[in-house]
Amino acid sequence: MYAVDEGMRRVNGVKMKTFRRDAVEGDAWLNVEAGTTGFSGSGNRGGGGRTVLQIEKVSGDFLFKPILDKENKCKGIIIAGCGDDALNSVLKSLCFCLEVLADQCCEADG
């Protein structure tokens, strides 16, 4: 079992609950936070839901790099890790994000 901390984030003025945990495997250690307001019935920024994911390296052999467009604006990210421990840590992080977002969407549906 692992510890999960609850927090709050604001994305474009909309407040949401987030959950954070450490995803540790050997010396590969990532801190991951995820949260969402859930679905709001609108597919655009104006009335749509908000979502946040944050994965931060604490230790281990990882590369985090933005993918930039021609105007030098970030349009994505690259996450790379070396070793089985890094793979397991990334898997734990992504599984946690999926679980948090799915749970929050189900809560919002009632």
C-alpha positions as a Markdown table, in Angstrom:
| # | Residue | x | y | z |
|---|---|---|---|---|
| 1 | Met | 0.0 | 0.0 | 0.0 |
| 2 | Tyr | 1.1 | 3.5 | -0.6 |
| 3 | Ala | 0.3 | 6.9 | 0.9 |
| 4 | Val | -2.0 | 9.2 | -1.1 |
| 5 | Asp | -2.2 | 12.9 | -0.3 |
| 6 | Glu | -5.2 | 15.1 | -1.2 |
| 7 | Gly | -4.7 | 18.6 | -2.6 |
| 8 | Met | -6.4 | 21.4 | -4.6 |
| 9 | Arg | -5.4 | 22.9 | -7.9 |
| 10 | Arg | -6.8 | 25.7 | -10.0 |
| 11 | Val | -6.8 | 25.4 | -13.8 |
| 12 | Asn | -8.0 | 28.4 | -15.8 |
| 13 | Gly | -9.8 | 29.7 | -12.7 |
| 14 | Val | -11.6 | 26.4 | -12.0 |
| 15 | Lys | -10.8 | 24.7 | -8.7 |
| 16 | Met | -10.4 | 20.9 | -8.5 |
| 17 | Lys | -9.4 | 18.2 | -6.0 |
| 18 | Thr | -6.1 | 16.4 | -6.8 |
| 19 | Phe | -4.4 | 13.3 | -5.4 |
| 20 | Arg | -0.7 | 12.8 | -5.1 |
| 21 | Arg | 1.5 | 9.8 | -4.4 |
| 22 | Asp | 5.1 | 8.6 | -4.9 |
| 23 | Ala | 5.7 | 5.9 | -7.5 |
| 24 | Val | 8.9 | 4.2 | -6.3 |
| 25 | Glu | 10.7 | 1.2 | -7.8 |
| 26 | Gly | 14.3 | 0.7 | -6.7 |
| 27 | Asp | 16.1 | 4.0 | -7.2 |
| 28 | Ala | 13.5 | 5.3 | -9.7 |
| 29 | Trp | 11.2 | 7.7 | -7.8 |
| 30 | Leu | 8.5 | 9.8 | -9.4 |
| 31 | Asn | 6.0 | 12.0 | -7.6 |
| 32 | Val | 2.7 | 12.0 | -9.4 |
| 33 | Glu | -0.4 | 14.2 | -9.0 |
| 34 | Ala | -3.7 | 14.0 | -10.9 |
| 35 | Gly | -7.1 | 15.5 | -10.7 |
| 36 | Thr | -10.2 | 16.5 | -12.7 |
| 37 | Thr | -13.5 | 18.3 | -12.3 |
| 38 | Gly | -15.0 | 15.4 | -14.4 |
| 39 | Phe | -17.1 | 15.8 | -17.5 |
| 40 | Ser | -19.2 | 19.0 | -17.7 |
| 41 | Gly | -21.1 | 18.4 | -20.9 |
| 42 | Ser | -19.1 | 20.9 | -23.0 |
| 43 | Gly | -16.2 | 20.0 | -25.2 |
| 44 | Asn | -14.6 | 23.4 | -25.2 |
| 45 | Arg | -12.5 | 25.5 | -22.9 |
| 46 | Gly | -15.3 | 27.8 | -21.9 |
| 47 | Gly | -17.6 | 25.3 | -20.3 |
| 48 | Gly | -15.6 | 22.1 | -20.3 |
| 49 | Gly | -14.1 | 20.2 | -17.5 |
| 50 | Arg | -10.6 | 20.7 | -16.3 |
| 51 | Thr | -7.8 | 18.0 | -15.9 |
| 52 | Val | -4.3 | 18.2 | -14.5 |
| 53 | Leu | -1.5 | 15.6 | -14.5 |
| 54 | Gln | 1.9 | 16.2 | -13.0 |
| 55 | Ile | 4.8 | 13.8 | -13.0 |
| 56 | Glu | 8.0 | 14.9 | -11.3 |
| 57 | Lys | 11.3 | 13.1 | -11.0 |
| 58 | Val | 12.7 | 12.7 | -7.5 |
| 59 | Ser | 15.5 | 10.3 | -8.5 |
| 60 | Gly | 16.4 | 7.9 | -11.2 |
| 61 | Asp | 17.5 | 7.9 | -14.8 |
| 62 | Phe | 14.7 | 9.9 | -16.5 |
| 63 | Leu | 14.4 | 12.5 | -19.2 |
| 64 | Phe | 11.4 | 14.9 | -19.3 |
| 65 | Lys | 11.4 | 17.1 | -22.5 |
| 66 | Pro | 8.8 | 19.4 | -24.1 |
| 67 | Ile | 7.8 | 18.9 | -27.7 |
| 68 | Leu | 7.9 | 22.3 | -29.4 |
| 69 | Asp | 6.1 | 23.5 | -32.5 |
| 70 | Lys | 7.5 | 25.9 | -35.1 |
| 71 | Glu | 6.6 | 28.9 | -32.9 |
| 72 | Asn | 8.5 | 27.3 | -30.0 |
| 73 | Lys | 5.2 | 26.6 | -28.1 |
| 74 | Cys | 4.9 | 23.4 | -26.1 |
| 75 | Lys | 2.6 | 20.9 | -27.8 |
| 76 | Gly | 3.5 | 17.8 | -25.9 |
| 77 | Ile | 6.0 | 16.1 | -23.7 |
| 78 | Ile | 8.5 | 13.2 | -23.9 |
| 79 | Ile | 9.1 | 11.1 | -20.9 |
| 80 | Ala | 12.0 | 8.6 | -21.2 |
| 81 | Gly | 13.5 | 6.3 | -18.5 |
| 82 | Cys | 16.3 | 3.8 | -18.4 |
| 83 | Gly | 16.1 | 0.5 | -16.6 |
| 84 | Asp | 13.4 | -1.8 | -15.4 |
| 85 | Asp | 12.9 | 0.3 | -12.3 |
| 86 | Ala | 12.2 | 3.4 | -14.4 |
| 87 | Leu | 9.7 | 1.4 | -16.5 |
| 88 | Asn | 7.9 | 0.2 | -13.3 |
| 89 | Ser | 7.9 | 3.7 | -11.8 |
| 90 | Val | 6.3 | 5.1 | -15.0 |
| 91 | Leu | 3.7 | 2.4 | -15.1 |
| 92 | Lys | 2.8 | 3.0 | -11.5 |
| 93 | Ser | 2.5 | 6.7 | -12.2 |
| 94 | Leu | 0.3 | 6.3 | -15.3 |
| 95 | Cys | -1.9 | 3.7 | -13.6 |
| 96 | Phe | -2.4 | 6.0 | -10.6 |
| 97 | Cys | -3.4 | 8.9 | -13.0 |
| 98 | Leu | -5.9 | 6.7 | -14.8 |
| 99 | Glu | -7.4 | 5.5 | -11.5 |
| 100 | Val | -7.7 | 9.0 | -10.1 |
| 101 | Leu | -9.3 | 10.5 | -13.2 |
| 102 | Ala | -11.7 | 7.6 | -13.7 |
| 103 | Asp | -12.7 | 7.7 | -10.0 |
| 104 | Gln | -13.3 | 11.4 | -10.1 |
| 105 | Cys | -15.4 | 11.1 | -13.3 |
| 106 | Cys | -17.5 | 8.4 | -11.7 |
| 107 | Glu | -18.0 | 10.5 | -8.6 |
| 108 | Ala | -19.2 | 13.5 | -10.7 |
| 109 | Asp | -21.7 | 11.2 | -12.5 |
| 110 | Gly | -23.3 | 10.4 | -9.2 |
